[in-house]
Amino acid sequence: MRTAEQTGALLDELVPDILRTAELVQEIAASSAEQNAGAGQINSAVQQLDRVIQQNAAASEQLAAASREMSDQAARLLDTAGFFKVGGGNERTPPAMTDGPGPGAAEGQGEDRSS
């Protein structure tokens, strides 16, 4: 009987440790689930950040293309505006504003406006 009593005493000592171990395993499982959820949230945030970065890159490319187009248009506008003489003291009054007929008016030809 002595062996049975010793075994019973040992089991009485082990039961609290076994219960504590079970509690720790449950806490570890709960912590693991929280970590898993946190990792999922981080993964989702990184994916969303990636989408925003891609959208920003696309918008930046569009902005660069628009900037190039505006620069080209500005250059063409300067070329077109360069055709007209502005300032410099050699200004001419349009033919409709002159006191007399314009050059070639006697022949029925006004100024050539085709250019």
GUKOL-757624 format. One record per atom (N, C-alpha, C, O): residue number from 1; residue in one letter; chain; atom name; x, y, z. Coordinates in steps of 0.001 Angstrom, whole numbers, plus 500000, padded with zeros to 6 digits. Example, Ala and Ser with C-alpha at 12.3 -4.5 7.8 and 13.67 -1.06 7.14 Angstrom:
2
REC    nr   rest   kette   atom       px       py       pz
REC     1      A       A      N   513190   494310   507800
REC     1      A       A     CA   512300   495500   507800
REC     1      A       A      C   513200   496700   507800
REC     1      A       A      O   514236   496681   508465
REC     2      S       A      N   512850   497750   507080
REC     2      S       A     CA   513670   498940   507140
REC     2      S       A      C   512900   500030   507870
REC     2      S       A      O   513409   501138   508039
REM end
This chain:
115
REC    nr   rest   kette   atom       px       py       pz
REC     1      M       A      N   500788   498820   500000
REC     1      M       A     CA   500000   500000   500000
REC     1      M       A      C   500840   501259   500000
REC     1      M       A      O   500433   502326   499542
REC     2      R       A      N   501981   501087   500513
REC     2      R       A     CA   502863   502236   500580
REC     2      R       A      C   503106   502791   499184
REC     2      R       A      O   503132   504009   499008
REC     3      T       A      N   503279   501960   498222
REC     3      T       A     CA   503520   502387   496845
REC     3      T       A      C   502296   503125   496316
REC     3      T       A      O   502430   504134   495623
REC     4      A       A      N   501139   502643   496631
REC     4      A       A     CA   499917   503308   496174
REC     4      A       A      C   499788   504677   496822
REC     4      A       A      O   499371   505643   496183
REC     5      E       A      N   500152   504750   498099
REC     5      E       A     CA   500083   506045   498778
REC     5      E       A      C   501092   507023   498188
REC     5      E       A      O   500781   508200   498008
REC     6      Q       A      N   502276   506553   497890
REC     6      Q       A     CA   503296   507407   497280
REC     6      Q       A      C   502851   507865   495890
REC     6      Q       A      O   503039   509023   495517
REC     7      T       A      N   502268   506956   495142
REC     7      T       A     CA   501780   507293   493810
REC     7      T       A      C   500664   508326   493914
REC     7      T       A      O   500626   509280   493138
REC     8      G       A      N   499774   508142   494850
REC     8      G       A     CA   498691   509103   495058
REC     8      G       A      C   499236   510464   495449
REC     8      G       A      O   498743   511485   494971
REC     9      A       A      N   500237   510498   496304
REC     9      A       A     CA   500840   511768   496733
REC     9      A       A      C   501534   512452   495558
REC     9      A       A      O   501442   513668   495393
REC    10      L       A      N   502219   511668   494755
REC    10      L       A     CA   502894   512237   493579
REC    10      L       A      C   501872   512806   492590
REC    10      L       A      O   502080   513876   492018
REC    11      L       A      N   500772   512084   492396
REC    11      L       A     CA   499726   512578   491494
REC    11      L       A      C   499108   513859   492038
REC    11      L       A      O   498798   514777   491279
REC    12      D       A      N   498932   513916   493361
REC    12      D       A     CA   498401   515134   493965
REC    12      D       A      C   499330   516321   493732
REC    12      D       A      O   498874   517453   493574
REC    13      E       A      N   500623   516059   493712
REC    13      E       A     CA   501596   517114   493449
REC    13      E       A      C   501610   517483   491958
REC    13      E       A      O   501805   518648   491611
REC    14      L       A      N   501407   516507   491091
REC    14      L       A     CA   501487   516738   489648
REC    14      L       A      C   500245   517414   489088
REC    14      L       A      O   500347   518168   488120
REC    15      V       A      N   499092   517170   489660
REC    15      V       A     CA   497842   517714   489113
REC    15      V       A      C   497896   519238   489005
REC    15      V       A      O   497557   519761   487943
REC    16      P       A      N   498303   519985   490041
REC    16      P       A     CA   498362   521450   489869
REC    16      P       A      C   499330   521866   488744
REC    16      P       A      O   499056   522807   487999
REC    17      D       A      N   500457   521156   488633
REC    17      D       A     CA   501414   521479   487565
REC    17      D       A      C   500825   521166   486195
REC    17      D       A      O   501043   521915   485242
REC    18      I       A      N   500092   520085   486088
REC    18      I       A     CA   499454   519725   484822
REC    18      I       A      C   498394   520763   484460
REC    18      I       A      O   498290   521177   483305
REC    19      L       A      N   497611   521180   485449
REC    19      L       A     CA   496598   522211   485215
REC    19      L       A      C   497254   523530   484788
REC    19      L       A      O   496774   524206   483878
REC    20      R       A      N   498340   523881   485450
REC    20      R       A     CA   499050   525124   485087
REC    20      R       A      C   499613   525010   483669
REC    20      R       A      O   499578   525980   482912
REC    21      T       A      N   500116   523866   483315
REC    21      T       A     CA   500639   523648   481957
REC    21      T       A      C   499519   523784   480939
REC    21      T       A      O   499715   524381   479881
REC    22      A       A      N   498349   523239   481242
REC    22      A       A     CA   497206   523343   480339
REC    22      A       A      C   496794   524810   480178
REC    22      A       A      O   496462   525244   479075
REC    23      E       A      N   496815   525572   481277
REC    23      E       A     CA   496485   526999   481192
REC    23      E       A      C   497493   527737   480312
REC    23      E       A      O   497119   528575   479491
REC    24      L       A      N   498762   527418   480492
REC    24      L       A     CA   499806   528066   479682
REC    24      L       A      C   499641   527717   478194
REC    24      L       A      O   499823   528577   477333
REC    25      V       A      N   499301   526476   477899
REC    25      V       A     CA   499083   526072   476513
REC    25      V       A      C   497910   526844   475927
REC    25      V       A      O   497968   527271   474774
REC    26      Q       A      N   496843   527030   476706
REC    26      Q       A     CA   495696   527808   476237
REC    26      Q       A      C   496080   529272   475992
REC    26      Q       A      O   495655   529878   475008
REC    27      E       A      N   496886   529830   476898
REC    27      E       A     CA   497336   531210   476709
REC    27      E       A      C   498208   531330   475464
REC    27      E       A      O   498098   532297   474711
REC    28      I       A      N   499065   530354   475256
REC    28      I       A     CA   499917   530357   474055
REC    28      I       A      C   499050   530267   472800
REC    28      I       A      O   499308   530964   471819
REC    29      A       A      N   498036   529424   472825
REC    29      A       A     CA   497143   529286   471677
REC    29      A       A      C   496404   530593   471408
REC    29      A       A      O   496259   531005   470257
REC    30      A       A      N   495935   531245   472478
REC    30      A       A     CA   495240   532522   472309
REC    30      A       A      C   496195   533589   471759
REC    30      A       A      O   495825   534361   470876
REC    31      S       A      N   497421   533627   472284
REC    31      S       A     CA   498413   534589   471795
REC    31      S       A      C   498754   534324   470333
REC    31      S       A      O   498926   535251   469542
REC    32      S       A      N   498847   533058   469994
REC    32      S       A     CA   499137   532694   468608
REC    32      S       A      C   498018   533146   467677
REC    32      S       A      O   498277   533638   466579
REC    33      A       A      N   496773   532977   468119
REC    33      A       A     CA   495640   533419   467305
REC    33      A       A      C   495659   534942   467142
REC    33      A       A      O   495369   535457   466062
REC    34      E       A      N   496003   535664   468226
REC    34      E       A     CA   496095   537123   468135
REC    34      E       A      C   497221   537543   467190
REC    34      E       A      O   497071   538478   466403
REC    35      Q       A      N   498349   536840   467280
REC    35      Q       A     CA   499458   537144   466374
REC    35      Q       A      C   499056   536877   464929
REC    35      Q       A      O   499397   537646   464030
REC    36      N       A      N   498340   535797   464716
REC    36      N       A     CA   497889   535452   463368
REC    36      N       A      C   496961   536535   462829
REC    36      N       A      O   497080   536939   461672
REC    37      A       A      N   496037   537004   463666
REC    37      A       A     CA   495128   538072   463245
REC    37      A       A      C   495915   539353   462968
REC    37      A       A      O   495646   540047   461988
REC    38      G       A      N   496877   539663   463821
REC    38      G       A     CA   497716   540847   463614
REC    38      G       A      C   498518   540743   462329
REC    38      G       A      O   498641   541719   461588
REC    39      A       A      N   499063   539562   462062
REC    39      A       A     CA   499818   539363   460827
REC    39      A       A      C   498907   539525   459619
REC    39      A       A      O   499315   540077   458597
REC    40      G       A      N   497675   539045   459736
REC    40      G       A     CA   496706   539215   458645
REC    40      G       A      C   496389   540682   458403
REC    40      G       A      O   496267   541113   457256
REC    41      Q       A      N   496256   541449   459481
REC    41      Q       A     CA   495997   542888   459342
REC    41      Q       A      C   497190   543593   458706
REC    41      Q       A      O   497024   544472   457860
REC    42      I       A      N   498379   543203   459114
REC    42      I       A     CA   499592   543798   458529
REC    42      I       A      C   499670   543457   457050
REC    42      I       A      O   499985   544318   456228
REC    43      N       A      N   499385   542209   456706
REC    43      N       A     CA   499410   541793   455309
REC    43      N       A      C   498403   542594   454490
REC    43      N       A      O   498711   543037   453383
REC    44      S       A      N   497214   542779   455027
REC    44      S       A     CA   496187   543562   454343
REC    44      S       A      C   496638   545012   454159
REC    44      S       A      O   496444   545595   453092
REC    45      A       A      N   497237   545590   455196
REC    45      A       A     CA   497708   546976   455113
REC    45      A       A      C   498823   547115   454073
REC    45      A       A      O   498861   548095   453329
REC    46      V       A      N   499720   546142   454023
REC    46      V       A     CA   500805   546185   453040
REC    46      V       A      C   500246   546066   451621
REC    46      V       A      O   500716   546754   450715
REC    47      Q       A      N   499265   545218   451422
REC    47      Q       A     CA   498639   545093   450103
REC    47      Q       A      C   497952   546392   449704
REC    47      Q       A      O   498044   546817   448552
REC    48      Q       A      N   497263   547025   450649
REC    48      Q       A     CA   496601   548297   450361
REC    48      Q       A      C   497647   549365   450045
REC    48      Q       A      O   497461   550160   449124
REC    49      L       A      N   498725   549388   450788
REC    49      L       A     CA   499810   550336   450528
REC    49      L       A      C   500395   550112   449137
REC    49      L       A      O   500693   551073   448428
REC    50      D       A      N   500558   548862   448748
REC    50      D       A     CA   501072   548530   447424
REC    50      D       A      C   500141   549068   446335
REC    50      D       A      O   500597   549628   445338
REC    51      R       A      N   498819   548891   446541
REC    51      R       A     CA   497853   549412   445554
REC    51      R       A      C   497950   550931   445443
REC    51      R       A      O   497922   551480   444341
REC    52      V       A      N   498064   551607   446582
REC    52      V       A     CA   498158   553066   446565
REC    52      V       A      C   499444   553511   445872
REC    52      V       A      O   499432   554478   445110
REC    53      I       A      N   500541   552821   446126
REC    53      I       A     CA   501813   553155   445481
REC    53      I       A      C   501695   552974   443969
REC    53      I       A      O   502178   553814   443210
REC    54      Q       A      N   501060   551893   443525
REC    54      Q       A     CA   500874   551669   442093
REC    54      Q       A      C   499999   552759   441479
REC    54      Q       A      O   500274   553225   440374
REC    55      Q       A      N   498945   553168   442190
REC    55      Q       A     CA   498080   554243   441686
REC    55      Q       A      C   498858   555552   441602
REC    55      Q       A      O   498711   556306   440640
REC    56      N       A      N   499686   555821   442610
REC    56      N       A     CA   500496   557042   442589
REC    56      N       A      C   501504   557013   441439
REC    56      N       A      O   501741   558034   440793
REC    57      A       A      N   502090   555857   441188
REC    57      A       A     CA   503037   555740   440085
REC    57      A       A      C   502339   555991   438755
REC    57      A       A      O   502879   556677   437887
REC    58      A       A      N   501141   555438   438592
REC    58      A       A     CA   500380   555654   437356
REC    58      A       A      C   500014   557123   437208
REC    58      A       A      O   500129   557685   436118
REC    59      A       A      N   499575   557748   438293
REC    59      A       A     CA   499230   559169   438245
REC    59      A       A      C   500452   560013   437932
REC    59      A       A      O   500355   561003   437207
REC    60      S       A      N   501597   559633   438469
REC    60      S       A     CA   502833   560359   438201
REC    60      S       A      C   503208   560251   436723
REC    60      S       A      O   503634   561235   436118
REC    61      E       A      N   503055   559074   436146
REC    61      E       A     CA   503335   558891   434718
REC    61      E       A      C   502387   559732   433874
REC    61      E       A      O   502808   560341   432891
REC    62      Q       A      N   501118   559771   434246
REC    62      Q       A     CA   500151   560585   433510
REC    62      Q       A      C   500496   562056   433624
REC    62      Q       A      O   500389   562801   432650
REC    63      L       A      N   500909   562478   434812
REC    63      L       A     CA   501285   563867   435019
REC    63      L       A      C   502508   564222   434183
REC    63      L       A      O   502568   565305   433600
REC    64      A       A      N   503471   563329   434122
REC    64      A       A     CA   504665   563575   433313
REC    64      A       A      C   504296   563675   431835
REC    64      A       A      O   504809   564540   431124
REC    65      A       A      N   503412   562797   431372
REC    65      A       A     CA   502982   562850   429976
REC    65      A       A      C   502238   564148   429688
REC    65      A       A      O   502446   564764   428643
REC    66      A       A      N   501378   564565   430602
REC    66      A       A     CA   500646   565823   430425
REC    66      A       A      C   501613   566999   430421
REC    66      A       A      O   501442   567944   429650
REC    67      S       A      N   502618   566945   431269
REC    67      S       A     CA   503614   568010   431322
REC    67      S       A      C   504385   568100   430008
REC    67      S       A      O   504626   569194   429497
REC    68      R       A      N   504770   566947   429466
REC    68      R       A     CA   505474   566939   428171
REC    68      R       A      C   504576   567511   427084
REC    68      R       A      O   505028   568300   426255
REC    69      E       A      N   503301   567115   427084
REC    69      E       A     CA   502364   567608   426073
REC    69      E       A      C   502189   569118   426202
REC    69      E       A      O   502171   569832   425200
REC    70      M       A      N   502061   569599   427427
REC    70      M       A     CA   501914   571050   427619
REC    70      M       A      C   503174   571782   427181
REC    70      M       A      O   503087   572871   426613
REC    71      S       A      N   504329   571210   427432
REC    71      S       A     CA   505589   571817   427004
REC    71      S       A      C   505657   571886   425484
REC    71      S       A      O   506070   572898   424919
REC    72      D       A      N   505248   570797   424822
REC    72      D       A     CA   505216   570783   423358
REC    72      D       A      C   504242   571835   422835
REC    72      D       A      O   504550   572555   421885
REC    73      Q       A      N   503074   571923   423452
REC    73      Q       A     CA   502080   572907   423022
REC    73      Q       A      C   502592   574331   423246
REC    73      Q       A      O   502353   575214   422422
REC    74      A       A      N   503296   574555   424358
REC    74      A       A     CA   503850   575878   424629
REC    74      A       A      C   504893   576238   423574
REC    74      A       A      O   504951   577380   423117
REC    75      A       A      N   505714   575266   423190
REC    75      A       A     CA   506720   575522   422151
REC    75      A       A      C   506040   575849   420825
REC    75      A       A      O   506463   576768   420123
REC    76      R       A      N   504984   575102   420476
REC    76      R       A     CA   504257   575399   419229
REC    76      R       A      C   503598   576770   419295
REC    76      R       A      O   503565   577492   418299
REC    77      L       A      N   503076   577130   420458
REC    77      L       A     CA   502458   578432   420629
REC    77      L       A      C   503495   579541   420471
REC    77      L       A      O   503217   580561   419840
REC    78      L       A      N   504679   579352   421033
REC    78      L       A     CA   505745   580331   420862
REC    78      L       A      C   506129   580470   419399
REC    78      L       A      O   506344   581579   418909
REC    79      D       A      N   506216   579335   418696
REC    79      D       A     CA   506524   579385   417266
REC    79      D       A      C   505442   580151   416517
REC    79      D       A      O   505743   580985   415663
REC    80      T       A      N   504193   579870   416835
REC    80      T       A     CA   503076   580549   416176
REC    80      T       A      C   503079   582028   416518
REC    80      T       A      O   502894   582864   415634
REC    81      A       A      N   503285   582366   417781
REC    81      A       A     CA   503308   583763   418195
REC    81      A       A      C   504498   584483   417583
REC    81      A       A      O   504416   585684   417325
REC    82      G       A      N   505591   583791   417345
REC    82      G       A     CA   506765   584383   416721
REC    82      G       A      C   506496   584831   415303
REC    82      G       A      O   507215   585683   414781
REC    83      F       A      N   505502   584292   414683
REC    83      F       A     CA   505123   584675   413322
REC    83      F       A      C   504668   586129   413290
REC    83      F       A      O   504904   586840   412313
REC    84      F       A      N   504011   586569   414372
REC    84      F       A     CA   503495   587930   414439
REC    84      F       A      C   504561   588861   414999
REC    84      F       A      O   505289   588505   415926
REC    85      K       A      N   504644   590061   414422
REC    85      K       A     CA   505602   591048   414909
REC    85      K       A      C   504909   591872   415982
REC    85      K       A      O   503880   592501   415738
REC    86      V       A      N   505484   591856   417158
REC    86      V       A     CA   504906   592595   418277
REC    86      V       A      C   505976   593531   418808
REC    86      V       A      O   507110   593119   419049
REC    87      G       A      N   505604   594815   418992
REC    87      G       A     CA   506541   595787   419549
REC    87      G       A      C   507599   596179   418527
REC    87      G       A      O   507445   595913   417335
REC    88      G       A      N   508662   596806   418988
REC    88      G       A     CA   509767   597166   418120
REC    88      G       A      C   509546   598450   417338
REC    88      G       A      O   510427   598829   416567
REC    89      G       A      N   508434   599134   417489
REC    89      G       A     CA   508200   600403   416835
REC    89      G       A      C   507783   600306   415380
REC    89      G       A      O   507497   601342   414779
REC    90      N       A      N   507734   599171   414799
REC    90      N       A     CA   507336   599020   413400
REC    90      N       A      C   505913   598515   413284
REC    90      N       A      O   505594   597745   412378
REC    91      E       A      N   505066   598940   414188
REC    91      E       A     CA   503691   598462   414184
REC    91      E       A      C   502920   599081   413029
REC    91      E       A      O   503087   600255   412699
REC    92      R       A      N   502094   598277   412442
REC    92      R       A     CA   501248   598754   411356
REC    92      R       A      C   499817   598767   411837
REC    92      R       A      O   499405   597926   412636
REC    93      T       A      N   499062   599732   411341
REC    93      T       A     CA   497654   599816   411653
REC    93      T       A      C   496917   598895   410697
REC    93      T       A      O   497220   598889   409504
REC    94      P       A      N   495968   598124   411180
REC    94      P       A     CA   495223   597249   410272
REC    94      P       A      C   494578   598075   409164
REC    94      P       A      O   494236   599233   409403
REC    95      P       A      N   494399   597528   407962
REC    95      P       A     CA   493870   598269   406820
REC    95      P       A      C   492516   598906   407104
REC    95      P       A      O   492249   599983   406571
REC    96      A       A      N   491667   598318   407893
REC    96      A       A     CA   490346   598884   408148
REC    96      A       A      C   490440   600172   408946
REC    96      A       A      O   489489   600953   408943
REC    97      M       A      N   491536   600421   409621
REC    97      M       A     CA   491677   601591   410474
REC    97      M       A      C   492375   602756   409773
REC    97      M       A      O   492468   603828   410370
REC    98      T       A      N   492863   602611   408559
REC    98      T       A     CA   493603   603675   407877
REC    98      T       A      C   492649   604709   407308
REC    98      T       A      O   491464   604436   407116
REC    99      D       A      N   493177   605909   407038
REC    99      D       A     CA   492386   606990   406469
REC    99      D       A      C   492135   606774   404984
REC    99      D       A      O   491079   607141   404470
REC   100      G       A      N   493068   606200   404318
REC   100      G       A     CA   492934   606013   402874
REC   100      G       A      C   492892   604556   402519
REC   100      G       A      O   492953   603694   403396
REC   101      P       A      N   492790   604273   401251
REC   101      P       A     CA   492771   602872   400820
REC   101      P       A      C   494126   602232   401034
REC   101      P       A      O   495157   602903   400999
REC   102      G       A      N   494116   600943   401253
REC   102      G       A     CA   495344   600203   401461
REC   102      G       A      C   496063   599993   400154
REC   102      G       A      O   495528   600341   399101
REC   103      P       A      N   497264   599433   400184
REC   103      P       A     CA   498011   599187   398959
REC   103      P       A      C   497224   598252   398048
REC   103      P       A      O   496687   597240   398499
REC   104      G       A      N   497160   598581   396817
REC   104      G       A     CA   496469   597754   395832
REC   104      G       A      C   494975   597944   395860
REC   104      G       A      O   494258   597187   395207
REC   105      A       A      N   494468   598931   396595
REC   105      A       A     CA   493029   599118   396700
REC   105      A       A      C   492455   599585   395370
REC   105      A       A      O   491305   599289   395048
REC   106      A       A      N   493246   600306   394608
REC   106      A       A     CA   492754   600794   393326
REC   106      A       A      C   492505   599646   392376
REC   106      A       A      O   491656   599740   391489
REC   107      E       A      N   493230   598574   392552
REC   107      E       A     CA   493074   597439   391663
REC   107      E       A      C   492086   596431   392229
REC   107      E       A      O   491871   595382   391623
REC   108      G       A      N   491478   596723   393382
REC   108      G       A     CA   490515   595818   393982
REC   108      G       A      C   491157   594688   394763
REC   108      G       A      O   490519   593681   395069
REC   109      Q       A      N   492426   594871   395079
REC   109      Q       A     CA   493111   593843   395868
REC   109      Q       A      C   493478   594422   397214
REC   109      Q       A      O   494170   595436   397294
REC   110      G       A      N   493027   593796   398247
REC   110      G       A     CA   493400   594227   399592
REC   110      G       A      C   494697   593559   399980
REC   110      G       A      O   495394   592995   399137
REC   111      E       A      N   495019   593622   401258
REC   111      E       A     CA   496224   592952   401740
REC   111      E       A      C   496068   591454   401629
REC   111      E       A      O   494977   590919   401828
REC   112      D       A      N   497129   590792   401321
REC   112      D       A     CA   497102   589335   401228
REC   112      D       A      C   497118   588761   402621
REC   112      D       A      O   498119   588881   403328
REC   113      R       A      N   496027   588138   403035
REC   113      R       A     CA   495933   587583   404407
REC   113      R       A      C   496050   586061   404408
REC   113      R       A      O   495687   585410   405387
REC   114      S       A      N   496540   585511   403347
REC   114      S       A     CA   496615   584045   403270
REC   114      S       A      C   497746   583489   404125
REC   114      S       A      O   497713   582299   404439
REC   115      S       A      N   498745   584275   404523
REC   115      S       A     CA   499818   583723   405316
REC   115      S       A      C   499649   583948   406757
REC   115      S       A      O   500492   583529   407550
REM end
